[in-house]
Every structure is written in C-alpha cells, then in structure tokens.
Amino acid sequence: MFEDLVAEASAVSVDGWDFSWLDGRATEARPSWGYQRLLGARLGVAQAALDLETGGGEVLDGCPSLPPLMAATESWPPNVARASARLRPRGVLVVATTGFPFAGGVFDLVSSRHPVTTDWAGIARVLRSGGTYFSQQVGPASVFELVEFFRGPQPPAVRENRHPDHAVAAASAAGLEVADLRSESLRTEFFDIGAVVYFLRKVIWMVPGFTVERYRDKLRELHELIERDGPFVAHTTRFLIEARKP
C-alpha cells in the first residue's frame, strides 16, 4: 500500500498550479474573502493590469473579464508554456521573467496570488498614481505541522517569516499605503501519504530538497501514523493585502 501510493504520487505531473489531483485525498479550507472573486471585480474595471508569478494562469483565466491591456509574468518554463496556451487566446501578454521588464507608471492594478517573494519597490515603480497592488499571500508558519514533521522544530525567525506585519512595513517603505489587510488560519488535512508526496513535490519550498528517496523513512512513518490515527492535520495561513500608490 505504501509503495503503491508513493509511486503513484511520484509519477504524476506537478506542472502548473492546479491541485485537482488532490481531490478526495486532501482538503484545505479556503479564506473567507474569496480572492479570485475580488480580483475579478478589480480586473473588470481596470484599464491596464499585471499578474505576477501567474503559475499556469489558472487563477487569472478564472476571472470573467480582463482589461484591454493585460500582462502576466512567470519564470518556471513548464508554467510559462501552460500560461501561454491558456492566456494568450484571451489577449494576455505572458512574459517569461522574474523581474519587471515594464516601464514605470504603466499599470493601474498589479496582482499576485501566493508570490514566492514580493518586490515592493518594483511594484511601486510600475503602478500608476492611484494604482493598486492586490495580493493573497502565504502567511507565517503555514502548514508547519507537516514541515516540522520532516525538518524538525524551526526557529522563531523562520516561523515568523512572511508575517503580514512585515508586508505592511515593506509596502510603506516602498511608498504604498495599505488599504486592506486580513489574515486567517485554515484547517488542512492529508488523507494518504500520496497526497503528502504530491504536495511536497509541487510546493517545493516547504521541504527544500525533498525527494522520496531522501525522506523515505519519514514518509513511511507518516503513512503508518495516518493509517492508525486518520488524516494528518495541519493549518494553512493566508493573508490578503491591498496597497495603493498615492
């Protein structure tokens, strides 16, 4: 059973930012604010917008209407290909980059869902006066029950990394005014070890350097724990931040 679950999860593609393979194998509560719905409303009235780290373009493509000028950036080649195929028919310029190859003051909306890092100075530069940065981000110690199962206890500085207070300070330092800030802790459950393997292969920064071979003993230990006690429970943290350029 263990070997079959691990082999199945090791073979499946982890390209893109679609987690539907986990349906029935893991659950994660969603933030109450509904990021995609709020983003769609903002895109519907924008004239020029930029979506950073768009992944495979799934979130952006789920928005009903896009502005006349819509660009998206992505750096991982498999995701660039997916995003291009999905978004270019909708008129989106998909740019393979980690930076901001755009002129200053171009966009009235910049968005990002779960960015790895946030370049607040770059965002402030490309926003027009009165423009908005709108983002849902991973909060502190997210899914750390799982992280610490594999990596052991993490120091306070690591646990407090990605705290929303840090984002507020960085936004202010870049000259942006925070108009909205919300945060939530959400229950996450993994029903089998295959779900854990898939998750750690896809969200690579959770356990850096994760491979089945390297962590086989811990995976087997967790498999036995799930078989005995039921789903492995962790808590995802998320925060929503909206900041405006004066």
TORDREN-888456 format. One record per residue (C-alpha): y, z, x; residue in three letters. Coordinates in steps of 0.05 Angstrom, whole numbers, padded with zeros to 5 digits, always signed. Example, Ala and Ser with C-alpha at 12.3 -4.5 7.8 and 13.67 -1.06 7.14 Angstrom:
! residues 2
-00090+00156+00246ALA;-00021+00143+00273SER;
END
This chain:
! residues 246
+00000+00000+00000MET;+00050+00020+00054PHE;+00035-00041+00097GLU;+00040-00089+00037ASP;+00107-00061+00015LEU;+00136-00063+00085VAL;+00110-00134+00097ALA;+00139-00159+00032GLU;+00208-00129+00045ALA;+00208-00154+00117SER;+00195-00226+00096ALA;+00248-00234+00042VAL;+00315-00265+00060SER;+00374-00218+00065VAL;+00427-00272+00067ASP;+00486-00266+00021GLY;+00509-00204-00016TRP;+00463-00207-00076ASP;+00419-00146-00085PHE;+00379-00171-00144SER;+00314-00166-00103TRP;+00321-00091-00113LEU;+00318-00095-00189ASP;+00265-00046-00211GLY;+00257-00019-00140ARG;+00324+00017-00131ALA;+00384+00036-00172THR;+00456+00051-00155GLU;+00507+00077-00205ALA;+00569+00034-00208ARG;+00640+00061-00202PRO;+00673+00072-00269SER;+00733+00028-00255TRP;+00696-00039-00253GLY;+00722-00074-00191TYR;+00703-00145-00209GLN;+00736-00140-00277ARG;+00800-00112-00247LEU;+00800-00164-00192LEU;+00790-00220-00244GLY;+00851-00196-00282ALA;+00894-00198-00219ARG;+00868-00266-00197LEU;+00884-00293-00267GLY;+00959-00282-00256VAL;+00963-00295-00181ALA;+00990-00359-00151GLN;+00960-00352-00081ALA;+00903-00304-00063ALA;+00858-00289-00004LEU;+00790-00254-00008ASP;+00769-00223+00058LEU;+00696-00216+00080GLU;+00674-00252+00017THR;+00600-00249+00036GLY;+00563-00304-00003GLY;+00622-00309-00051GLY;+00584-00275-00107GLU;+00640-00227-00129VAL;+00695-00279-00126LEU;+00653-00330-00163ASP;+00642-00280-00219GLY;+00716-00279-00235CYS;+00733-00324-00295PRO;+00795-00357-00266SER;+00823-00367-00197LEU;+00895-00381-00174PRO;+00920-00450-00154PRO;+00914-00430-00080LEU;+00851-00390-00066MET;+00822-00377+00003ALA;+00765-00335+00027ALA;+00742-00313+00096THR;+00672-00297+00122GLU;+00645-00291+00193SER;+00568-00289+00186TRP;+00543-00362+00189PRO;+00489-00355+00134PRO;+00540-00325+00087ASN;+00592-00378+00106VAL;+00543-00432+00083ALA;+00527-00395+00018ARG;+00600-00381+00002ALA;+00620-00453+00016SER;+00567-00480-00030ALA;+00585-00431-00085ARG;+00661-00431-00080LEU;+00684-00499-00056ARG;+00667-00531-00124PRO;+00718-00483-00153ARG;+00771-00505-00104GLY;+00766-00446-00057VAL;+00781-00457+00017LEU;+00726-00420+00055VAL;+00745-00404+00127VAL;+00694-00382+00179ALA;+00733-00328+00216THR;+00740-00254+00229THR;+00816-00258+00233GLY;+00877-00282+00196PHE;+00890-00356+00212PRO;+00944-00358+00159PHE;+01020-00360+00161ALA;+01058-00297+00144GLY;+01080-00284+00073GLY;+01032-00334+00041VAL;+00993-00292-00009PHE;+01013-00250-00069ASP;+00943-00220-00072LEU;+00894-00202-00017VAL;+00827-00172-00037SER;+00763-00146-00005SER;+00701-00112-00031ARG;+00666-00066+00018HIS;+00700-00092+00081PRO;+00669-00070+00147VAL;+00739-00058+00175THR;+00809-00065+00145THR;+00863-00098+00187ASP;+00922-00066+00152TRP;+00974-00099+00198ALA;+00944-00168+00186GLY;+00942-00157+00111ILE;+01014-00135+00110ALA;+01034-00196+00150ARG;+01002-00248+00104VAL;+01026-00214+00039LEU;+01090-00238+00006ARG;+01143-00186-00011SER;+01118-00151-00073GLY;+01046-00174-00059GLY;+00985-00130-00067THR;+00923-00112-00028TYR;+00866-00093-00076PHE;+00801-00067-00048SER;+00738-00028-00065GLN;+00712+00006-00002GLN;+00653+00047+00022VAL;+00674+00119+00027GLY;+00653+00175+00074PRO;+00581+00195+00086ALA;+00556+00141+00038SER;+00480+00143+00029VAL;+00478+00193+00086PHE;+00416+00226+00058GLU;+00380+00162+00079LEU;+00419+00152+00143VAL;+00404+00223+00167GLU;+00331+00217+00149PHE;+00326+00163+00202PHE;+00381+00184+00251ARG;+00384+00259+00243GLY;+00445+00301+00227PRO;+00510+00265+00240GLN;+00572+00299+00270PRO;+00631+00316+00224PRO;+00674+00260+00254ALA;+00621+00209+00233VAL;+00612+00239+00164ARG;+00688+00237+00152GLU;+00695+00166+00176ASN;+00720+00119+00121ARG;+00753+00176+00084HIS;+00805+00148+00034PRO;+00859+00192+00066ASP;+00851+00151+00129HIS;+00862+00087+00089ALA;+00925+00115+00057VAL;+00953+00134+00125ALA;+00936+00065+00155ALA;+00967+00029+00096ALA;+01031+00069+00102SER;+01033+00056+00177ALA;+01030-00019+00163ALA;+01089-00013+00115GLY;+01050-00016+00050LEU;+01058+00031-00009GLU;+00995+00058-00041VAL;+01000+00048-00117ALA;+00929+00070-00137ASP;+00873+00109-00104LEU;+00808+00130-00137ARG;+00742+00155-00109SER;+00673+00171-00136GLU;+00604+00195-00112SER;+00547+00157-00145LEU;+00473+00171-00151ARG;+00427+00122-00115THR;+00351+00121-00120GLU;+00298+00084-00079PHE;+00232+00078-00116PHE;+00189+00050-00059ASP;+00191+00041+00016ILE;+00200-00035+00008GLY;+00268-00022-00024ALA;+00288+00021+00036VAL;+00267-00032+00086VAL;+00304-00087+00048TYR;+00367-00043+00043PHE;+00368-00025+00117LEU;+00356-00098+00137ARG;+00414-00120+00093LYS;+00465-00064+00104VAL;+00457-00066+00180ILE;+00510-00014+00197TRP;+00473+00043+00161MET;+00420+00050+00215VAL;+00443+00007+00273PRO;+00387-00029+00308GLY;+00339-00018+00250PHE;+00273-00054+00255THR;+00207-00038+00221VAL;+00173-00032+00289GLU;+00224+00018+00316ARG;+00222+00062+00255TYR;+00151+00052+00230ARG;+00132+00126+00236ASP;+00194+00149+00197LYS;+00182+00094+00145LEU;+00111+00118+00135ARG;+00136+00190+00129GLU;+00186+00169+00076LEU;+00134+00127+00039HIS;+00089+00188+00034GLU;+00149+00230+00011LEU;+00165+00180-00045ILE;+00091+00176-00065GLU;+00087+00251-00070ARG;+00156+00271-00099ASP;+00182+00209-00133GLY;+00245+00168-00118PRO;+00286+00184-00056PHE;+00355+00204-00080VAL;+00419+00191-00041ALA;+00493+00188-00060HIS;+00537+00127-00051THR;+00612+00139-00042THR;+00664+00088-00063ARG;+00739+00087-00066PHE;+00788+00038-00098LEU;+00855+00027-00064ILE;+00914-00016-00085GLU;+00973-00022-00038ALA;+01037-00062-00046ARG;+01084-00094+00003LYS;+01156-00073-00015PRO;
END
